[in-house]
Amino acid sequence: MTLLRALALATCLIARGAGSAVLAAEMPPPGVQEAPAGPGLAERDGSGIELDLSDRVPAWTQYEVLGIALWQYGAAFLFILAGLALKKLSGHLFTTKIIPWLKRTPYALDDLIATAASGPGGMLFLLLGLFGAFAVLPLPTSPNVSGFVFGVLKVLIAADVLWFLFRLVDAASDHLVALAGRTESKLDDQLVPVIRKALKATIGIIGFVWVAQLLGYSVSGLIAGLGIGGLAVALALQDTLGNFFGSVFIFLGRPFTVGDWIKMGDVEGIVEDIGFRSTRIRTWPATLVSVPNKTVAAATIDNWSKMPKRRVMQTIGVTYDTTAPQMEEAVAGIRRIIENDEGVDQEFMLVSFTDFGESSLNILVYYFTASTAWADHLATKQRINLAIMRLLKEMGLSVAFPTRTVHLQDNCSSVGSHAERDQR
């Protein structure tokens, strides 16, 4: 309780001192003598910060040791001790009280914020404690130790805020990944990592500009420099930008998703990953091919996984000694085989005697398998082909193969005899 009272007293003194500093900064009316400024928080020469409480403490604490008054030692110690205590206390409260209590609420946003703030929140208390400790100590301004110390503290506080934002993005992304896993769409699973990377990149750029400003660099000059060099960078990163916009096209147009079987030019296989730069495809020989997204966006893509059903189209040729009644019976029998097979989609099919071929009478067989899986498709096709073979054998029909009949005229023998005489 003593520690908390001391911290509360220090906070009140800081607030009162800050108010006095603001009032002291105001210009008095003409003809009125300016009153001396009271204790408060003000800037030192050299961009440092000074907290003067000398007129609020007992006289005996004004005694100096190594150029520092006793009250300054005590106040700095209290600030550091309060920062450490609040860091420890906040970590304990977040872990054992706040986060478990928020998880029982129906809202997810408060859980994510609390989870992200559990670490950076405690670190912020410690940094504020160090900030207050150095504010009461008379740091030298020549060399500019005061400006350096407070500059470092400001950068550390900025880094702590950025740490919180990065943790918040990670927590939100993990939550969205869990939600995406419950949906049937694969787009959600692909989009969440991309959004996470984009948000982190944006936070990193904003953090870089913020830290540069805290270190005294001109942000407007930095932005102007980036604008001048933007054309050169754009030319140098032309392929990179093309790949990035290609990935945007993939996510918005959704020509395929992870796990789809696609054919793109000479590349065919299963999509394993869609990134900012390239799409990775596992080919049938088990090699991994990376295709730049710029190429993907301009390519013609066959997505076999999007087939609602898989087509079978083949021609069966029987020999020319087949009669018309046999052909009609064969066509009807093949149709019955297809109609009675459970692996065939019954919405549309064709079985028809179509052509007089060079060496066969051709029957067109056209249907779709209900399953698009390659193994199931082949199993259905094999089952039907075997049934057709048995049907043709029962009917006494033969499957034709390419043949050519050569007719020789009667005078061929005389031609042969003349050839033999010439050879002699």
C-alpha positions as CSV (number, residue, x, y, z in Angstrom):
1,M,0.0,0.0,0.0
2,T,2.9,2.3,0.7
3,L,4.2,1.8,-2.8
4,L,0.9,2.5,-4.3
5,R,0.5,5.7,-2.3
6,A,3.9,6.8,-3.3
7,L,3.1,6.1,-6.9
8,A,-0.2,8.0,-6.7
9,L,1.6,11.0,-5.1
10,A,4.2,11.0,-7.8
11,T,1.5,10.9,-10.5
12,C,-0.3,13.8,-8.9
13,L,2.9,15.8,-8.6
14,I,3.6,15.1,-12.3
15,A,0.2,16.3,-13.3
16,R,0.3,19.4,-11.2
17,G,3.8,20.1,-12.4
18,A,2.8,19.7,-16.0
19,G,0.0,22.2,-15.5
20,S,2.3,24.7,-13.9
21,A,4.7,24.3,-16.8
22,V,2.0,25.0,-19.3
23,L,0.8,28.1,-17.3
24,A,4.4,29.3,-17.0
25,A,4.8,29.0,-20.8
26,E,1.9,31.5,-21.4
27,M,2.9,35.2,-22.0
28,P,1.7,37.6,-19.2
29,P,-0.3,40.7,-20.1
30,P,1.7,43.8,-20.9
31,G,2.9,45.6,-17.8
32,V,2.4,42.6,-15.5
33,Q,5.6,41.0,-14.1
34,E,5.8,37.3,-14.9
35,A,5.7,35.2,-11.8
36,P,8.3,32.5,-11.4
37,A,7.3,29.1,-12.7
38,G,6.3,26.5,-10.2
39,P,7.4,22.9,-10.2
40,G,6.5,20.8,-13.2
41,L,7.5,18.8,-16.2
42,A,9.4,20.9,-18.7
43,E,11.9,20.4,-21.5
44,R,15.6,20.7,-20.7
45,D,18.0,22.3,-23.0
46,G,19.0,19.6,-25.5
47,S,15.6,18.1,-26.0
48,G,15.6,16.4,-22.6
49,I,12.7,16.4,-20.0
50,E,13.0,17.7,-16.5
51,L,10.7,17.1,-13.5
52,D,11.4,19.7,-10.8
53,L,9.9,18.9,-7.4
54,S,12.4,20.7,-5.2
55,D,9.9,23.1,-3.7
56,R,7.6,20.3,-2.8
57,V,10.0,18.2,-0.7
58,P,11.6,18.8,2.8
59,A,14.7,20.9,3.0
60,W,16.9,18.1,4.2
61,T,16.3,16.2,1.0
62,Q,18.0,19.0,-0.9
63,Y,21.4,17.8,0.3
64,E,23.4,16.7,-2.8
65,V,25.6,13.7,-3.3
66,L,27.7,13.7,-6.4
67,G,25.7,16.6,-7.7
68,I,22.3,14.9,-7.3
69,A,19.9,15.8,-4.4
70,L,18.6,13.1,-2.1
71,W,15.0,13.6,-3.2
72,Q,16.0,13.0,-6.8
73,Y,17.6,9.7,-5.8
74,G,14.5,8.7,-4.0
75,A,12.1,9.8,-6.7
76,A,14.1,8.0,-9.4
77,F,14.1,4.8,-7.3
78,L,10.4,5.0,-6.7
79,F,9.7,5.5,-10.5
80,I,11.8,2.5,-11.4
81,L,10.3,0.4,-8.6
82,A,6.8,1.4,-9.6
83,G,7.5,0.5,-13.2
84,L,8.8,-3.0,-12.3
85,A,5.9,-3.6,-9.9
86,L,3.3,-2.5,-12.4
87,K,5.0,-4.7,-15.1
88,K,4.8,-7.7,-12.9
89,L,1.3,-6.9,-11.7
90,S,-0.1,-6.4,-15.2
91,G,1.4,-9.6,-16.4
92,H,-0.1,-11.5,-13.5
93,L,-3.5,-9.8,-14.0
94,F,-3.6,-10.4,-17.8
95,T,-2.7,-14.1,-17.4
96,T,-4.9,-15.1,-14.4
97,K,-7.8,-12.6,-14.5
98,I,-8.3,-10.4,-17.5
99,I,-7.8,-12.9,-20.4
100,P,-9.7,-15.8,-18.8
101,W,-12.6,-13.4,-17.9
102,L,-12.7,-12.0,-21.5
103,K,-12.7,-15.5,-23.0
104,R,-16.0,-16.1,-21.3
105,T,-17.6,-13.2,-23.1
106,P,-19.3,-13.7,-26.5
107,Y,-17.0,-11.2,-28.2
108,A,-13.7,-12.1,-29.8
109,L,-12.3,-8.6,-30.3
110,D,-11.6,-8.0,-26.6
111,D,-9.9,-11.4,-26.3
112,L,-7.5,-10.5,-29.2
113,I,-6.7,-7.1,-27.8
114,A,-6.0,-8.5,-24.3
115,T,-3.8,-11.3,-25.7
116,A,-1.8,-8.8,-27.8
117,A,-1.4,-6.3,-24.9
118,S,-0.3,-8.8,-22.3
119,G,3.4,-8.4,-23.1
120,P,3.7,-4.9,-24.5
121,G,1.5,-3.5,-21.7
122,G,3.8,-4.5,-19.0
123,M,6.8,-3.3,-20.9
124,L,5.1,0.1,-21.4
125,F,4.8,0.4,-17.6
126,L,8.6,-0.3,-17.2
127,L,9.5,2.2,-19.9
128,L,7.3,4.9,-18.3
129,G,9.0,4.2,-15.0
130,L,12.4,4.7,-16.6
131,F,11.1,7.9,-18.3
132,G,10.0,9.3,-14.9
133,A,13.3,8.3,-13.2
134,F,15.5,10.1,-15.8
135,A,13.1,13.1,-15.8
136,V,13.9,13.8,-12.1
137,L,17.7,13.2,-12.5
138,P,19.8,16.2,-13.5
139,L,21.3,14.7,-16.7
140,P,24.0,16.8,-18.3
141,T,23.1,18.7,-21.5
142,S,26.6,19.3,-22.7
143,P,27.4,16.7,-24.0
144,N,23.8,16.1,-24.7
145,V,23.3,13.0,-22.5
146,S,19.7,14.1,-21.6
147,G,18.6,14.3,-25.3
148,F,20.2,11.0,-26.1
149,V,18.6,9.2,-23.1
150,F,15.1,10.5,-23.8
151,G,15.5,9.9,-27.5
152,V,16.3,6.2,-26.8
153,L,13.3,6.0,-24.5
154,K,11.0,7.4,-27.1
155,V,12.2,5.0,-29.7
156,L,11.8,2.1,-27.2
157,I,8.2,3.2,-26.4
158,A,7.5,3.4,-30.2
159,A,8.9,-0.1,-30.6
160,D,6.7,-1.3,-27.8
161,V,3.6,0.1,-29.5
162,L,4.7,-1.6,-32.8
163,W,5.2,-4.8,-30.9
164,F,1.6,-4.6,-29.7
165,L,0.3,-4.0,-33.2
166,F,2.3,-7.0,-34.6
167,R,1.0,-9.2,-31.8
168,L,-2.6,-7.9,-32.5
169,V,-2.2,-8.8,-36.2
170,D,-0.9,-12.3,-35.3
171,A,-3.7,-12.9,-32.8
172,A,-6.4,-11.7,-35.2
173,S,-4.9,-13.9,-38.0
174,D,-4.8,-17.0,-35.8
175,H,-8.5,-16.4,-35.0
176,L,-9.4,-15.9,-38.7
177,V,-7.5,-19.1,-39.6
178,A,-9.6,-21.0,-37.1
179,L,-12.7,-19.6,-38.6
180,A,-11.6,-20.3,-42.1
181,G,-11.0,-23.9,-41.3
182,R,-14.7,-24.3,-40.5
183,T,-15.8,-23.1,-44.0
184,E,-15.8,-25.1,-47.2
185,S,-14.2,-22.4,-49.2
186,K,-10.4,-22.7,-49.6
187,L,-10.1,-19.0,-50.5
188,D,-10.3,-18.0,-46.8
189,D,-7.3,-20.2,-45.9
190,Q,-5.2,-18.6,-48.6
191,L,-6.3,-15.0,-48.0
192,V,-5.5,-14.9,-44.3
193,P,-1.7,-15.3,-44.6
194,V,-1.6,-12.7,-47.4
195,I,-3.5,-10.2,-45.3
196,R,-1.3,-10.9,-42.3
197,K,1.9,-10.2,-44.4
198,A,0.4,-7.1,-45.9
199,L,-0.7,-5.6,-42.5
200,K,2.7,-6.4,-41.0
201,A,4.5,-4.7,-44.0
202,T,2.2,-1.6,-43.6
203,I,2.9,-1.4,-39.8
204,G,6.6,-1.8,-40.5
205,I,6.7,1.1,-42.9
206,I,4.7,3.3,-40.6
207,G,6.9,2.4,-37.7
208,F,10.0,3.2,-39.7
209,V,8.7,6.6,-40.6
210,W,7.7,7.2,-36.9
211,V,11.1,6.2,-35.5
212,A,12.9,8.3,-38.1
213,Q,10.8,11.3,-37.0
214,L,11.6,10.6,-33.3
215,L,15.3,10.5,-34.2
216,G,15.1,13.9,-35.7
217,Y,15.0,13.1,-39.4
218,S,12.8,15.1,-41.7
219,V,9.8,13.0,-42.6
220,S,8.8,15.3,-45.4
221,G,12.3,15.1,-46.9
222,L,12.2,11.4,-46.6
223,I,8.9,11.1,-48.4
224,A,10.1,13.5,-51.1
225,G,13.2,11.4,-51.5
226,L,11.1,8.3,-51.9
227,G,9.0,10.1,-54.4
228,I,12.0,11.0,-56.5
229,G,13.4,7.5,-56.4
230,G,10.0,5.9,-56.9
231,L,10.3,5.8,-60.7
232,A,13.7,4.1,-60.5
233,V,12.5,1.6,-57.9
234,A,9.3,0.9,-59.9
235,L,11.5,0.1,-63.0
236,A,13.8,-2.1,-61.0
237,L,10.9,-3.9,-59.3
238,Q,8.8,-4.2,-62.5
239,D,8.7,-8.0,-62.3
240,T,8.1,-8.0,-58.6
241,L,5.1,-5.6,-59.0
242,G,3.8,-7.7,-61.9
243,N,4.0,-10.8,-59.7
244,F,2.2,-9.0,-56.9
245,F,-0.7,-7.8,-59.1
246,G,-0.8,-11.4,-60.5
247,S,-1.3,-12.7,-57.0
248,V,-4.1,-10.1,-56.5
249,F,-5.7,-11.4,-59.7
250,I,-5.5,-15.0,-58.5
251,F,-7.1,-14.2,-55.1
252,L,-9.9,-12.0,-56.7
253,G,-10.5,-14.0,-59.9
254,R,-10.1,-17.4,-58.1
255,P,-9.1,-19.4,-61.2
256,F,-7.8,-22.1,-58.8
257,T,-7.1,-22.6,-55.1
258,V,-4.6,-24.6,-53.1
259,G,-5.2,-28.3,-53.7
260,D,-6.7,-28.0,-57.2
261,W,-5.4,-30.0,-60.1
262,I,-4.5,-27.6,-62.9
263,K,-2.8,-27.6,-66.3
264,M,-1.1,-24.4,-67.4
265,G,1.0,-24.6,-70.6
266,D,3.5,-27.5,-70.1
267,V,3.0,-27.5,-66.3
268,E,0.4,-29.9,-64.8
269,G,-0.1,-30.9,-61.2
270,I,-1.6,-30.0,-57.8
271,V,-1.3,-26.4,-56.5
272,E,0.6,-26.4,-53.2
273,D,1.0,-22.7,-52.4
274,I,0.0,-19.3,-53.8
275,G,2.4,-16.6,-52.6
276,F,3.0,-12.9,-53.5
277,R,5.7,-13.8,-56.0
278,S,4.9,-17.2,-57.4
279,T,2.6,-20.2,-57.4
280,R,4.1,-23.6,-56.6
281,I,2.7,-26.7,-58.3
282,R,3.6,-30.3,-57.5
283,T,3.8,-32.1,-60.8
284,W,3.0,-35.8,-61.4
285,P,6.7,-36.8,-61.4
286,A,6.7,-35.3,-57.9
287,T,8.8,-32.2,-58.9
288,L,7.9,-28.8,-57.5
289,V,7.5,-26.1,-60.1
290,S,7.4,-22.4,-59.2
291,V,5.5,-20.3,-61.7
292,P,5.7,-16.4,-61.4
293,N,2.3,-15.0,-60.7
294,K,2.8,-12.5,-63.6
295,T,2.9,-15.6,-65.9
296,V,0.0,-17.2,-64.2
297,A,-2.2,-14.1,-64.7
298,A,-1.6,-14.2,-68.5
299,A,-1.8,-17.9,-69.0
300,T,-4.6,-20.2,-70.1
301,I,-5.5,-22.5,-67.2
302,D,-7.3,-25.7,-67.3
303,N,-8.7,-26.5,-63.8
304,W,-9.5,-30.2,-63.8
305,S,-10.7,-30.0,-60.2
306,K,-13.6,-27.7,-61.2
307,M,-15.2,-30.4,-63.4
308,P,-18.6,-31.4,-62.0
309,K,-18.2,-34.7,-63.9
310,R,-15.7,-36.4,-66.1
311,R,-16.2,-37.2,-69.8
312,V,-15.6,-40.5,-71.6
313,M,-15.6,-40.5,-75.4
314,Q,-14.5,-43.5,-77.4
315,T,-15.2,-45.3,-80.6
316,I,-15.7,-49.1,-80.8
317,G,-15.2,-50.6,-84.2
318,V,-16.8,-54.0,-85.2
319,T,-16.0,-55.9,-88.4
320,Y,-17.8,-55.5,-91.6
321,D,-19.5,-58.9,-91.5
322,T,-21.8,-57.5,-88.7
323,T,-25.4,-57.4,-89.9
324,A,-27.8,-54.5,-89.3
325,P,-29.9,-56.4,-86.7
326,Q,-26.7,-57.3,-84.8
327,M,-25.6,-53.6,-84.9
328,E,-29.0,-52.5,-83.5
329,E,-28.7,-55.1,-80.7
330,A,-25.1,-54.1,-79.9
331,V,-26.0,-50.4,-79.7
332,A,-29.0,-51.1,-77.4
333,G,-26.9,-53.5,-75.2
334,I,-24.1,-51.0,-74.7
335,R,-26.6,-48.3,-73.8
336,R,-28.1,-50.7,-71.1
337,I,-24.7,-51.3,-69.7
338,I,-24.0,-47.6,-69.3
339,E,-27.5,-46.9,-67.8
340,N,-27.2,-49.6,-65.2
341,D,-23.7,-48.6,-64.0
342,E,-23.8,-46.6,-60.7
343,G,-20.6,-44.8,-61.5
344,V,-22.1,-43.1,-64.6
345,D,-23.8,-39.7,-64.5
346,Q,-27.2,-40.4,-66.0
347,E,-28.0,-36.9,-67.1
348,F,-26.6,-37.3,-70.6
349,M,-25.1,-40.1,-72.7
350,L,-24.9,-41.1,-76.3
351,V,-24.5,-44.6,-77.9
352,S,-24.8,-44.6,-81.7
353,F,-23.7,-46.3,-84.9
354,T,-21.9,-43.3,-86.6
355,D,-19.5,-44.2,-89.4
356,F,-18.4,-46.7,-92.0
357,G,-14.7,-46.6,-91.3
358,E,-11.9,-47.9,-93.5
359,S,-11.8,-51.2,-91.7
360,S,-14.6,-51.1,-89.2
361,L,-18.2,-50.2,-88.5
362,N,-17.9,-47.5,-85.8
363,I,-20.0,-47.1,-82.6
364,L,-19.7,-43.8,-80.7
365,V,-19.8,-44.3,-76.9
366,Y,-20.1,-41.0,-75.0
367,Y,-20.9,-40.5,-71.3
368,F,-19.7,-38.9,-68.0
369,T,-18.5,-40.5,-64.8
370,A,-20.1,-39.2,-61.7
371,S,-16.8,-38.9,-59.9
372,T,-14.0,-36.6,-61.1
373,A,-11.3,-38.4,-59.2
374,W,-8.9,-40.0,-61.6
375,A,-8.9,-43.5,-59.9
376,D,-12.7,-43.6,-59.7
377,H,-13.0,-42.4,-63.3
378,L,-10.7,-45.2,-64.6
379,A,-12.4,-47.8,-62.5
380,T,-15.8,-46.9,-64.0
381,K,-14.4,-46.8,-67.5
382,Q,-12.7,-50.2,-67.1
383,R,-15.9,-51.8,-65.7
384,I,-18.0,-50.6,-68.7
385,N,-15.3,-51.7,-71.2
386,L,-15.2,-55.2,-69.8
387,A,-19.0,-55.4,-69.9
388,I,-18.9,-54.3,-73.6
389,M,-16.3,-57.0,-74.4
390,R,-18.5,-59.7,-72.8
391,L,-21.6,-58.4,-74.7
392,L,-19.8,-58.5,-78.1
393,K,-18.4,-62.0,-77.4
394,E,-21.9,-63.3,-76.5
395,M,-23.3,-61.8,-79.8
396,G,-20.5,-63.4,-81.8
397,L,-19.1,-60.0,-83.0
398,S,-15.5,-59.2,-83.4
399,V,-13.7,-55.9,-82.7
400,A,-12.1,-54.8,-85.9
401,F,-8.5,-53.7,-86.3
402,P,-6.9,-51.8,-89.2
403,T,-6.7,-54.1,-92.2
404,R,-6.0,-53.6,-96.0
405,T,-7.0,-55.9,-98.8
406,V,-4.8,-55.9,-101.9
407,H,-6.4,-57.2,-105.2
408,L,-3.9,-58.5,-107.9
409,Q,-4.9,-58.5,-111.6
410,D,-4.4,-61.6,-113.9
411,N,-1.5,-60.1,-115.8
412,C,0.6,-59.8,-112.7
413,S,2.0,-63.3,-113.4
414,S,3.2,-62.2,-116.9
415,V,4.8,-59.2,-115.4
416,G,6.7,-61.4,-112.9
417,S,8.0,-63.7,-115.7
418,H,9.4,-60.8,-117.7
419,A,11.1,-59.5,-114.6
420,E,12.7,-62.9,-114.0
421,R,14.0,-63.0,-117.7
422,D,15.5,-59.5,-117.3
423,Q,17.4,-60.6,-114.1
424,R,18.9,-63.5,-116.1
